[in-house]
């Protein structure tokens, strides 16, 4: 059934309903006019009912793509059909959003699909589970994901989960398979009806930009600036960058470093501003600072792309803490 909404609004609802990293990939393919129109539409979206969101997604999936284009791919009639986003394995017209979260059949690591889920969304999926189950799930996540989730649980629950993690033994493969099935089903339902994603348009746009590379982010903000300067100013307060580690207080810097992978820190400091590097070295204990500096100095030739990826990983940790109001600026 078709949803009686303007095409641009449908496109905005679709993009804020997809996983943020997929929407960020789509933004890479858009021209400046398209970016401006869609991001403006996203930023002013009201709360969307789960039923409307589900209907828009279903309409997208059911569109006839026989002519090589896609009604949604024109993005509100802005002028050009859009091909497959770079990095996605199938044409957009045949892309199933829910399938991006259910790729465990091709992964050798149990629960690997959860590593692509935002910690806040994942917390909503698992917070009612028993501590033992949460401990198992956290043991398969990225360290920064697990830390963010653990930090948002009540202290008594944190303690119990930490104890369970410390005592955790290998989990039966059948138990893991069942856990995967349950979590995949919950995640699919969340995507279909939006039950775990009732954020407004601006929050969705921030989430998308958090998963975009720097070039895409700058292009989006530059496109918005002429008509929506106040929106861009507001977004920039949330979209701090790696260099902003120099602008946060010591307690906030400690949180970021605690959640950062050591290898990412080494690579990031290889291309960092000297003042920022010196602040981090001074902040750490002498032994740790010496070991870190030795690793940075002894690091061989690495590509600027590797450095940027490491800095972006740390940037994302900082942004996550900013979103949770756990960062103070000097």
ZITAWO-V87123 format. One record per residue. N is the residue number from 0. OMEGA is omega in whole degrees, -180 to 180 (999 if undefined). Layout:
BEGIN
{{N;OMEGA} {N;OMEGA}}
END
This chain:
BEGIN
{{0;-179} {1;178} {2;-177} {3;178} {4;175} {5;-178} {6;-179} {7;-180} {8;176} {9;-180} {10;178} {11;179} {12;179} {13;-176} {14;179} {15;177} {16;178} {17;171} {18;-173} {19;-178} {20;177} {21;177} {22;178} {23;177} {24;180} {25;180} {26;179} {27;-174} {28;-172} {29;172} {30;-176} {31;-179} {32;180} {33;179} {34;-178} {35;-177} {36;-175} {37;-180} {38;175} {39;180} {40;179} {41;-175} {42;-178} {43;178} {44;172} {45;173} {46;-178} {47;-179} {48;177} {49;-178} {50;179} {51;180} {52;-180} {53;-180} {54;179} {55;179} {56;-180} {57;178} {58;178} {59;-177} {60;-175} {61;-178} {62;176} {63;-179} {64;-173} {65;-179} {66;179} {67;177} {68;180} {69;-179} {70;178} {71;-177} {72;175} {73;174} {74;174} {75;178} {76;-176} {77;167} {78;179} {79;174} {80;-176} {81;178} {82;-179} {83;176} {84;178} {85;179} {86;177} {87;-171} {88;-178} {89;178} {90;-177} {91;-178} {92;179} {93;-175} {94;178} {95;-176} {96;-177} {97;-177} {98;-180} {99;-178} {100;-175} {101;-175} {102;-174} {103;-178} {104;-180} {105;-178} {106;180} {107;-178} {108;178} {109;177} {110;-175} {111;-178} {112;-180} {113;-179} {114;179} {115;-177} {116;177} {117;-177} {118;-179} {119;177} {120;-179} {121;178} {122;179} {123;-179} {124;-168} {125;-170} {126;-180} {127;178} {128;175} {129;179} {130;-180} {131;180} {132;178} {133;178} {134;178} {135;-179} {136;-179} {137;-178} {138;-179} {139;-178} {140;170} {141;-179} {142;-179} {143;176} {144;-177} {145;-179} {146;-180} {147;179} {148;-179} {149;-178} {150;-179} {151;176} {152;178} {153;-177} {154;-179} {155;179} {156;177} {157;-178} {158;-179} {159;179} {160;178} {161;178} {162;180} {163;178} {164;-178} {165;-177} {166;-172} {167;175} {168;177} {169;-175} {170;179} {171;-177} {172;180} {173;177} {174;179} {175;-180} {176;179} {177;178} {178;176} {179;-178} {180;-178} {181;-177} {182;176} {183;-180} {184;179} {185;-178} {186;177} {187;179} {188;179} {189;-180} {190;-176} {191;-173} {192;177} {193;-175} {194;178} {195;-177} {196;179} {197;180} {198;179} {199;-174} {200;-178} {201;178} {202;178} {203;179} {204;176} {205;179} {206;179} {207;-179} {208;177} {209;-180} {210;-180} {211;173} {212;-173} {213;-179} {214;179} {215;179} {216;-179} {217;180} {218;178} {219;-178} {220;178} {221;180} {222;-179} {223;-169} {224;-176} {225;-176} {226;-176} {227;-177} {228;-180} {229;177} {230;180} {231;178} {232;180} {233;179} {234;-177} {235;177} {236;179} {237;-173} {238;178} {239;-176} {240;-177} {241;-178} {242;179} {243;171} {244;178} {245;-173} {246;-180} {247;-178} {248;-174} {249;-180} {250;179} {251;178} {252;179} {253;179} {254;-179} {255;-178} {256;180} {257;-178} {258;-174} {259;174} {260;-175} {261;180} {262;177} {263;-179} {264;179} {265;-179} {266;-178} {267;-179} {268;177} {269;-179} {270;-175} {271;172} {272;-176} {273;-180} {274;179} {275;179} {276;-179} {277;179} {278;180} {279;179} {280;-180} {281;-176} {282;-177} {283;175} {284;-177} {285;-178} {286;-180} {287;180} {288;-180} {289;180} {290;180} {291;-179} {292;178} {293;-180} {294;178} {295;-177} {296;-177} {297;-180} {298;179} {299;-179} {300;178} {301;-178} {302;177} {303;178} {304;177} {305;179} {306;-180} {307;180} {308;179} {309;179} {310;179} {311;177} {312;179} {313;175} {314;-179} {315;175} {316;179} {317;-179} {318;178} {319;179} {320;177} {321;179} {322;180} {323;180} {324;-180} {325;-180} {326;174} {327;178} {328;-179} {329;999}}
END
